[in-house]
Every structure is written in structure tokens, then in C-alpha cells.
Amino acid sequence: MRLEGIQAITWVDHSFILRERPVDFIEKLKPAFVVKGKEHEERENPEKDVLKQYGGKLIFGSGEISFSSVDLMNTEWKELSLSSIKKPTDYPKRHRFSFPELVEIADQIKHLKVCVLGDIIVDEYIPVMPSACRRRTPRLSSRP
């Protein structure tokens, strides 16, 4: 189900379940960039040595959440126009770039191979109301 979720995103060119060690795959693919989540920045990253051999770079996501993935998916399903997606206006200003500059850079790097290692996480939040608190055990009872 997670693979189907990734494949359903129009911005994804190719997705699959990796059945070998990521380092071995990266060594074969030789992507210009490997993108990992911010949580991996302070951990050991064995692909770093492989990337260094051919000049690839390991970069980490900022960890900043500017919009919800659910909102992105809902927008994508409702409208086909990328211009309908609300873009975070403060992010470019803080990082000193404009969207036209970003489009120009994207045009220049179309030929690069980029490998994004990761997973899709779909959470469902159910709002509940506490209905009781038991005296004998410190648990809340709730109902939707």
C-alpha cells in the first residue's frame, strides 16, 4: 500500500521496494544527490563513502514542515494545475531565493539523477472526547 501511495504522486518518476542494501544500489545508480530526512544527519551514513568516490552528494531535508502532505494529495486529486498548490511564501525569503530562480535552477538540473531514500507515512487522526477517568487506573476513556 505504501508503494502504491508513492506511485500515485505525479511528481514521482519511479518508485520501488529496494531489495538490496541502499549502499549497493547507490553504487550502481550513481545519483548526483542522495536525499535523506533531517533525522539522519547526526547518524552514521554509510552511503557517504560511496558518494565521495564519484562526486555525489548527501543532503538532508530541512525538517521544516510548511504544508501538510494530506493537503498536497487532496489538492492533486482535485486540481491538475500545480499553480493551485499554496506555496510557503516565507521560506524563499528566509533562504534568499525567488520562485523564478528556483524554476531556472530546476531547468538546469533536469539531467541529474537524484535518489530519495525514504518511506511514506500516512497517519489518521481521530478526534475523541474524554468520557471518564478511572480512579483505580490512570487511564482516560474516550469516545469518537
N, C-alpha and C positions, 0 to 999 in steps of 0.2 A: 504494500500500500504506500509506503514512503517513496519508493522508486516511482510509482505512478504519479505521486504528488509532485515530484521534481520534474518529471517529463511533461506534466501539464502546464508548466510555466513557459510562456512563449519566449522568454529571454534565454532559456537554456538550449544550447545546441545539441548536447549529447549528455546522457547520464546512464549510469550502470552500477551494478554492485561489484565492487572490487574484490576479487578472489585471491589476490596475491598481496604481498607486503607493499604498502604505499611507496617505500623507498625503491623497490624493484620496478614498480610501474613508472615512477618519476624518471628513473634512469633510462627506461625505454622511450618514453614520450618526450623527454627533454623540454618541458614547458619553460617559457621565458619567466613566468611567475608561478609560484605556488602560494595560494591564499589560505590562511588558517584563521580560526577565531582568536580573539584577543586573549582568551583563557590559556592559550598555548604559548604565549610569548615568554613566560618565565620558566617554562618546562624544557626538557630535553627535546630537541627536534632533529632526529636522525637524518632527515632529508637534506638538511643544511649542507652536509659534506658533499652529497651527490650534486646538488645545485651549484656548489662552488666549482666543481670540476669542469663545468661547461659554461659558467657565467650566468646561471639562472639566479633568481632572487626569491627569497622567502619573505612574504609580507603578512602582517596580521591585521585583521579588521579592527576598526576603531573601538568597537564595543558600544558605540553610541547608537541608541535606538531613536530614530527620527519619525518613524511611522510603523504601523502595525502590518505584519505580513498578511493578516486576515483582511485588512483594508485593501492592501495591494491586490490580493486574489479577487476580492469582491469587485474592485474596480476593473480588473482584467476581464472578468466574466461579463460585466455589464456593458463595458465600452471597449472598443478596439483601439481607440486613439490614445497613444502614450502621453499626449499633452493633457489628458484628463487626470493624470496622477498628480496629486498635490506634492510638490517638491519642498523640502525643508529650506526655507529662504535664509535662515541664519547660518547654516553650515558652510555654504560657499564664502560668505563674508568672513567668517572666523578663520577659514583656511586660505583666504586671499585668492579666490578664483571665481570666474563667472561661468554660467552655463554655456554661453557660446564658446568660451575657451575649452570647456570640457568636451564639447562636441568636436572641436577641432583636434584635440588630443585623441579622442576615440577614433576619429578617421585615420589618424597617423598610426595607430597601433592595431588596426584590424587584423593584420597578418600574424600577430603574436599568438603563441599557444599559451593559454592560461589554465591552470589546473586548480580547481577549488575543491579542497577536501572537506567534507562535512556531511551533515545529515539534516533532514527536515524534521522539525518538531512541531507537532500540531497539538495544542492544548485546548481543552474545552472547559470553560469556566461556568459553573452552575451557581447562580446566586441563591443563597439559602437564608432562612430566618431562624435564629436560635429559638427553640421552643421550650427547653428546660435545661436545668443544670442539676446533675445528680449530687446528692450530699456524700454518698459513700465513695464514689469515684469521681475524680476531677475531669469529667467529660461533658461536653455540650451535646445535647440532642438537637438535631436540626431537621427542617423540612423545606422542600423547594417552594 
